[in-house]
Amino acid sequence: MKKNRIYALVLTVLGVSCNVYSGVKTGDTIVETNNGLVQGVQSGEVISYKGIPYAQPPVGNLRWRAPQPIESWDGVFQANDYGHDCLEVPFPSDLTTSDNEMSENCLYLNVWKPAQPSRTLRPVIVWIHGGGFVNGSSSEPAYNIRAFARQGIVGVSFNYRLGRFGFFAHPALSNAQEDPTLGNYGFMDQIAALNWVKENVAQFGGDPNQVTVVGESAGGLSIHALLTSPLAGHLFDRAIIQSGAGRVNFSNNYLSKTNEKGDISAEEVGVLFAEKEGISGEGPDALQALRALPAEEILGNLNLLTLGSDPTYSGPMIDGKVVTAHPEDFYSAGQGLSVPLLVGATTLELPIMSFFDTIPQTKEEALSLFGPVRSEIARWIYGVTDETAPMELVQDIARDAGMVEPARFVMREADKQGQTIYGYRFGYVNDAQKATAEGAAHASDIAYAFNTVKAVYKDKLTESDQAMADMVHQYWVNFVRYGNPNGAGLPYWSRYHGWADNLMMFSNDGVNQSGMVRDPWQLRLDLIESIQ
């Protein structure tokens, strides 16, 4: 292990919360990583290691660069607290919110492991948070992986760059040729974190050849990008995708070229941002000026509420290196789905309005999307009456088209490729909200999968809520362990097959009513499939 006392001082100057000290202690909470010793905190049956840097701070001349390897340190890194969250404009309706300090210097990861030693390496779960690539962090209470560690699994979560810090293209960056990969810095961070897991997780008792990535929303979209990236396919062995879409209608702009819908390229979007900041040109001076911008200027007011209305942000893009084509193109060609999968969506997903070229203003306009014959079928299937509000129908179509049907598309393509695939629909609403909720909201399944419902619902948690969390969590644990969610005491979950359209339905009526069903939305999803 390389020793570098000077680097420990540099980390401190840069604001890395590493708390390195030179007196090496011994004990079960100390682990030797490739970069140095880290000491965690034991609480009951679990030891946690929080705020471990996995790349150099992406600040100064490292802004809009691929994540650079972290240097080694002397002494013992005190992994007591989460590192900085990545910069974001907080979104008020997040499942739970982090009160952690934010900074452009945010490339940290966290590890949870069972305190009880094991003679064999344990399976590993790696969590990729959602938030539309503009919000979210690994420090949110709902994302705590402690419950998995209590069941003998090593858990890892991490931050990745968001917004324009994580996804940005500009001719000045391309012309500088600093990196062979450009634009998708957030995806590069994810790959760097997974490489860290591959190289270090065995020291925490985890098996680097038994890694399951789990992601929701943008985290699920990230897994689709990783599954089809030539740089990431070897870094994990199973995947759970929660509300992760998978269709091209939820894709973003392309780097350095115009996409098939005629949108401007990601580089042109970057030029629009630069011009808004008074920066012109495509050479070194322009790049220097961009990197000199205060972080607050780059952040702007970008979050999930403003995401669709900001013309100076492109989001993930086709860069030719990390992302070479949209995942749907791979899947439709019989490629990309190379690991066992567990895939699903909730019953009240986000309405992805980007599905529409122009948002319909009337019920008739919305129904006309399906053509003159199918429009009448759609009217019946969606239960349209005189009392149905136009936007209610539009949102139902947008939910199905953006999240639910794409999840089924991924399931069907995996089944065609002969891959093990388990499908689900999450419909449970916690008891405190049952009377008013129309269905299980987007992201509401996370707290059940992670068994963090107490942190989310606090004193409103009921026995029924906890029972559902215990069941869903156990399915996720089993899949991480074996690539199969089934286990003793659980309703049997059969593999998905396109001909059967069979799903595990987590029922709003609770654990006793949950089980395998033929997709009750099959007809409406067939309609959506016809216009995708």
Buried (B, 14 or more C-beta within 10 A) or exposed (E): EEEBEEBBEBBEEBBBBBBBBEEEEEEEBBBEBEBBBBBBBEEEEBBBBBBBBBBBBBBEEBBBBBBBEBBBBBBBBBBBBBBBBBBBBEBEEBBBBBEBBBBBBBBBBBBBBBBEEEEEBBBBBBBBBBBBBBBBBBBBBBBBBBBBBBBBBBBBBBBBBBBBBBBBBBBBBBBBEBBEBBBBBBBBBBBBBBBBBBEBBBBBBBBBEBBBBBBBBBBBBBBBBBBBBEBBEEBBBBBBBBBBBBBBBBBBBBBBEEBEEEBBBBBBBBBBBBEEBEBEBBEEEBBEBBBEBEBEEBBBEBBBBBBEEBEBBBBBBBBBBBBBBBBBBBBBEEBBBBBBBBBBBBBBBBBBEBBBEEBBEEBEBBBBBBBEEBBEBBBEBBEBEEEBEBBBBBBBBBBBBBBBBBBBBBBBBBBBBEBBBBBBBBBBBBBBEBEEBEBBBBBBBBBBBBBBBBBBBEEEBBEBBBEBBBBBBBBBBBBBBBBBBBBEEBBEBEBBEBEEBBBBBBBBEBBEEBBBEEBBBEEBBBBBBEBE
